[in-house]
């Protein structure tokens, strides 16, 4: 009887000693799993960010402060404008509504839409707003003068940003304009800033500018 009690006491002591060891082992396994999960979750965003970083640095995308106002989707977005000829594409961009009205007044919609591989320096609504209303109304009412001004904004070849760093180009109006700049900062005739450049349309490359260009009259 005494031997049995002794055996039971010994087994209890062994169980008491083993239990903490088992709990410690389980705790150690959980710690490893948690740490592994944390490392995996930290690594995932870095991988996901890589394609976006590459796209942002591709160099063939539209650039400039005014590009932020271009719709993200629909006909007026960059993807939408790329599918339409330039006059139609411009009509879907809310920043170019005054220019589109002027193009219609001059009867140049078909001329621009049917042209191939051209560059258009497109004055924004803010650019036209710099012209006193009385002067602008006078120009809009004079088709010959309006046509001369509008065709001065068109170059008969597609110009990538690199070509704008320092160049002189013949215009549809039969005179020339000059460009200068680098990276994402370009000027036309030392008077107009490109505010959203390298915008593709089906038949043209468009550079939105903040000032209306004026040819010699």
C-alpha positions in Angstrom: 0.0 0.0 0.0 2.8 2.4 0.9 4.6 1.5 -2.4 1.5 2.4 -4.3 1.2 5.8 -2.7 4.9 6.3 -3.4 4.4 5.5 -7.1 1.4 7.9 -7.4 3.4 10.7 -5.8 6.3 10.1 -8.2 4.0 10.2 -11.3 2.5 13.5 -10.0 5.9 15.0 -9.7 6.9 13.9 -13.2 3.6 15.3 -14.7 4.2 18.6 -12.9 7.6 18.9 -14.4 6.6 17.9 -17.9 3.6 20.3 -18.2 5.6 23.6 -18.1 8.0 22.2 -20.7 5.2 21.4 -23.0 3.6 24.8 -22.6 7.0 26.4 -23.3 7.4 24.4 -26.5 3.9 25.4 -27.7 4.6 29.0 -26.9 7.8 28.9 -28.8 6.1 27.4 -31.9 3.4 30.1 -31.8 6.0 32.8 -31.6 7.8 31.5 -34.7 4.5 31.3 -36.7 3.6 34.9 -35.7 7.0 36.2 -36.6 6.9 34.4 -40.0 3.5 35.8 -40.8 4.7 39.3 -39.9 7.7 39.0 -42.2 5.5 37.8 -45.1 3.0 40.6 -44.7 5.8 43.2 -44.6 7.4 41.9 -47.7 4.2 41.8 -49.8 3.6 45.6 -50.2 7.2 46.1 -51.5 6.5 43.6 -54.3 3.1 45.1 -55.1 4.6 48.6 -55.3 7.3 47.7 -57.8 5.1 47.7 -61.0 3.6 51.0 -60.1 7.0 52.6 -59.5 8.1 51.3 -62.9 5.0 52.7 -64.6 5.5 56.1 -63.1 9.0 56.3 -64.4 8.2 55.1 -67.9 8.7 58.6 -69.5 6.0 58.3 -72.2 3.1 59.4 -70.0 1.3 62.8 -70.0 2.9 65.2 -67.5 2.2 68.6 -65.9 0.1 70.1 -63.2 -3.1 70.5 -65.3 -3.1 66.7 -66.0 -4.6 66.2 -62.6 -7.9 67.7 -63.7 -8.3 65.3 -66.6 -11.1 62.8 -66.0 -9.9 59.3 -64.8 -12.3 57.5 -67.2 -14.6 58.1 -70.1 -14.2 59.9 -73.4 -12.4 62.8 -71.7 -9.8 60.7 -70.0 -6.3 60.1 -71.5 -7.4 56.6 -72.6 -10.6 58.0 -74.1 -8.8 60.9 -75.9 -6.3 58.5 -77.4 -9.1 56.8 -79.3 -10.5 59.9 -81.1 -9.0 62.4 -83.6 -7.8 65.6 -82.0 -10.8 68.0 -82.4 -13.2 65.3 -81.2 -10.8 64.4 -78.3 -10.5 68.1 -77.3 -14.3 68.4 -77.2 -14.4 65.8 -74.5 -11.9 67.7 -72.3 -13.6 70.3 -70.1 -10.4 72.4 -70.0 -10.5 73.0 -73.7 -14.1 74.1 -74.2 -13.2 77.6 -75.4 -10.7 76.3 -77.9 -13.2 73.8 -79.3 -15.7 76.7 -79.7 -13.1 78.7 -81.6 -12.2 75.7 -83.8 -15.9 75.3 -84.7 -16.2 79.0 -85.5 -13.2 78.8 -87.8 -14.6 75.6 -89.5 -11.4 73.7 -88.7 -12.9 70.6 -87.1 -12.6 68.4 -90.2 -9.2 69.8 -91.0 -7.8 68.9 -87.6 -9.6 65.5 -87.4 -8.4 64.4 -90.9 -4.8 65.5 -90.5 -2.1 62.9 -89.8 0.6 62.9 -87.3 0.4 66.5 -86.0 1.2 68.3 -82.8 -1.3 70.7 -81.3 -0.4 73.3 -78.7 -3.8 73.7 -77.1 -4.6 76.8 -75.1 -6.7 76.0 -72.0 -9.8 78.0 -71.0 -7.6 79.9 -68.6 -5.3 80.9 -71.5 -8.2 82.4 -73.4 -9.4 84.1 -70.2 -6.2 86.2 -70.2 -7.5 87.9 -73.4 -9.9 90.8 -72.7 -13.4 89.7 -73.5 -13.9 92.5 -76.1 -10.8 91.5 -77.9 -11.6 87.8 -77.8 -15.2 88.4 -79.1 -13.7 90.5 -81.9 -11.3 87.7 -82.9 -14.1 85.0 -82.7 -16.1 87.1 -85.1 -13.3 87.4 -87.6 -12.9 84.0 -89.3 -9.7 84.9 -91.2 -7.9 86.2 -88.1 -9.3 83.3 -86.0 -8.1 80.7 -88.5 -4.7 82.3 -88.6 -4.3 82.2 -84.8 -5.6 78.7 -84.5 -3.5 77.2 -87.3 -0.4 78.8 -85.7 -0.9 76.3 -82.8 -0.5 73.3 -85.1 2.8 71.7 -86.2 2.7 69.2 -89.1 4.6 66.4 -87.2 4.3 64.6 -83.9 6.7 66.0 -81.4 7.8 64.0 -78.4 8.9 65.9 -75.3 12.5 65.4 -76.2 12.1 67.4 -79.4 10.8 70.4 -77.4 14.0 70.9 -75.5 15.3 73.3 -78.2 13.5 73.6 -81.5 12.0 75.7 -84.2 9.0 74.2 -86.0 6.9 75.3 -89.0 3.2 75.7 -88.3 0.1 75.1 -90.3 -0.2 78.9 -90.4 3.0 78.9 -92.5 5.3 80.6 -90.0 7.3 79.1 -87.1 7.2 78.7 -83.4 10.0 77.9 -80.9 10.2 75.6 -77.9 12.6 75.2 -75.1 12.9 73.3 -71.8 13.7 69.9 -70.3 12.2 67.1 -68.3 8.6 68.2 -67.6 9.0 71.9 -68.0 8.6 73.4 -71.4 7.9 76.8 -72.9 6.6 77.8 -76.3 7.7 81.1 -77.8 9.0 82.1 -74.4 5.5 83.1 -73.5 3.4 80.0 -72.9 4.0 77.2 -70.4 3.1 73.6 -71.1 0.7 72.7 -68.2 -0.2 69.2 -69.4 2.0 67.7 -72.1 2.4 64.6 -74.2 -1.3 63.8 -74.4 -2.0 61.3 -77.2 -5.0 61.4 -79.5 -5.7 59.2 -82.5 -3.9 61.5 -84.9 -2.0 64.0 -82.8 0.1 64.7 -79.8 -1.4 67.5 -77.6 0.4 69.9 -75.3 -2.0 72.1 -73.2 -0.6 75.6 -72.7 -1.5 78.5 -70.4 -1.3 81.3 -73.0 -2.7 81.8 -76.5 0.1 82.0 -79.1 -0.1 85.0 -81.4 1.5 84.9 -84.9 2.6 88.0 -86.6 -0.4 89.8 -88.2 
